[in-house]
Amino acid sequence: MSSATAEKYASNGPEPRSVIGALGPPTEVFPAGVDTEGLIAGGIDRSTLRKLGSDGPKSFWTGVDHAGDICLVTVLDVQVTTAAACSAPKDVEANGLDLSAAGASTRLDDGPIVAVLLPDSVDAEPITAGKHPWTRYGDNLLVAKQSEIPEDVTYEFGRKRGHSGPKINYPG
């Protein structure tokens, strides 16, 4: 890591890769048709984007923006509808990162989704009674159809053994 990049992380807390291990070596190439510089203010560093999973035409990625923040990016359909959210590494470690997104499709089963990116220190299995709507991708990502998340339920995610900090809550 260059000294300029190290300075970016110093102001945002830990290095992104220490919060989200999936930011390691790439396994797949991010879609060429997506403009990562125009996706969020300041742009996302394309070389940092790592695929977390996919479901049909939907794919889910994590990366780092040019300010050193951790980003969650969704590519939702063949028209390359994308959404992104970014937060400082210390905030992702404390609270996770979530975003809601809707594609261009009008099919009922392609409705808006919610994606929640959890730090490596958190168990991605929610602490809930009974069934939950989340599909898990790797150790860090949960995705659900927005219509299947009850509004009166808060999902809690506990820390893994050996990690301290409060639970992360995601309200339905």
N, C-alpha and C positions, 0 to 999 in steps of 0.2 A: 504494500500500500504506500502510495506517495505521501510526502509530508503534507501537501495541500489537502489530500483526502483525509488524512489523520486529523487535521485541524477541523474539518467539517464534522467529523464524528465526535470530537471532544466537546463541542457545544451541544450535541444532541444526546449525549450519554454513550452507551456502549456501541461498539462497532456493529452494524446491522447483522453480520454473519453470526455473531455471538448470541443474537436474539432469535434469528430464524436461520437454522442450519442449512435449510434448502437453498440459501443464497450461495452455496458452494459452486463447484464446477457445473457448467451447463450440460444438460442432457438432450435438449431440443432447441431449435432455432425459433425465436419469436416471429410471428407472421410479418412478412416484409411489407405488406400493405398498410400496417398500422403506424401512424405517425406518433412516435413516442415523445417527440419534442412538443407537439401540440396537445397532448393528452391531459397534461396538468400544467399549471403555471410553473415555468422554469424547466420543464421537461424531465423525462426519465432517462437515465443512462441505459441505452439499449443493451450494452454488453453485460449488464448485471441481471437481466431478466431470466428467470428460471421457471420452468413449467411445474406446477403443483399437481395438475390433473386435468382431465377433460371428460365431457359427457356429450357425445355426438359432436355437433358443431361448436359447442361451448368449450372454452379452455380457460384455465385459471393460472395466473402467473404472479410471481413476486419479484421485486427488483428494488433498486435504489434510485432516488431522483438526484439531480445535480446538487441539491442542498444537503445530501446525506441522509434523507428520510427514507424509511421503509415504505414501499408501495405495494398495493394489491391491485392487480389489473385483471379484468375479465374481458374476453373476446366472446361475444354472445351468439353470433350467427354468421352466415355466409356473406352478408352485406358488411361484415367487419364492424358491427356495432360494438363499441368498447366503452368501458367505464373504469375509472381509477380513483383510488383514495390513497393518501400518503400521510404518515405521521412520524414524529421523531422516534428513534429506536427506544429511548427510555419510556415513551408513552405506549409504544407497542408492547414492551415488556410488562408494563403495569396494567394495561387495559385491553390489549389486543387491538385489532383494526377491522372495521366492518364497512361494507358498502352494499347498497341496494342498486340494482340495475335492471333495465328492461330492454329487450331487443326489438328489432323492427318487425318481427313476426306477429301476426294477428291470431295464430293458433292458440287455443286455450291452454294447451300443455306447455307453451313457451312463455308463460306469464313472467312477471318480474321475479327476480331471485334476490336472495340475501346471501352474502358470502362473509364469513368471519375468519380472519387470519389470527391464529393464536401463537404466542411465543413458544419456543421449545420447552420452557419451564412449566408449561400448563398441560394437563391431561385433556386431550381433545374429545373425551367422552363426557357429555354433559351430566351433571348430577341432577337427575330428574326422576320422578316416579312415572313408570310406564313408558310408552312409546314416544319417540321424539322424531321430528321431521328431517333431521340433518343427515346428509350424505358426507362421509369423511373422505378427504383426499390426502393421503400421507399423514404425517404427524401434526400438520399445522393448519389445515383448511377444512372448514365445514361450510356446506352450501345447502340451502333449502329453498323451495318455492315460497315466495312471500305469502301466498294465500294459505299455506299450510302451517304457518307459525301463529299459534294462538296469541291474541293480544294480551291475555291475562296471565301469561306464563313468563317467568324470568328464568332463563337458563344460566346455571352456574357451572363454571369450569374451575376445578381445584388445581393446585400446584402439585407437580410430581414430587415423589419422595426425594428429599434432599434439597428441595428448592423452597425458599421462603417467599412470603408475600401474600397478599389477599387473593381471594378467589376473583376471577373475572366474571362479570355478570353481563348477559345480553338480554335486554328486555324484548319480549314478543310484541 
